[in-house]
């Protein structure tokens, strides 16, 4: 008996289900800041990762490039303004410059975003 295309598709779906990984879940709890920024790894696979970045009000941009990656930004509180490698006047702005607001981290003790 010869297998039909439909049988082949059913078999492929069964193989996919057998090798599919279960989802994982996480909660976000982020320390609020008075100054600087933090990075917290939330999830990672071979092809994707999620990082929670917390910026203080007026926080630094930490400008950099990833020529072979995409970014998604979700602002959970407040507002954000993003610039490429240029400042608001269209001039170059190095990531460690004073204008880019690179400063030490100062946490708000006992204050979190959850």
Phi, psi and omega in degrees: 000133182267137179287140178270169175301322180296319177298319179297319179295318178299316180297319179295320178296319179296318178297318180297315179297321182292329182260355181293141179272150178284147178291155174242154183236152178211159174250148176256129173221112187242129175294127176284154187237149169266338184202143173089201179211154176232157176233128178232121178292131179254317183203154180206137171232184178294334186246352185204151172215156179237131180233131175272121178248129177246128178244139173291160176305130183073017188297169183290159177272327184056047185299140177193175180233154173224090187296341182241027180223156172251153176236148171232133179243130176236116180271114184270339181205139179080210180217165182218150174233125183250139175236151175285227181271015181238155176275184183298339178266002180083014180263153177302143179222100178300146182300331182260017182282159177299321180297330179278359172063038176288113183219161176296153180282134172231115183275157171266104184305128176076003181248126184225155167259125180231000000 
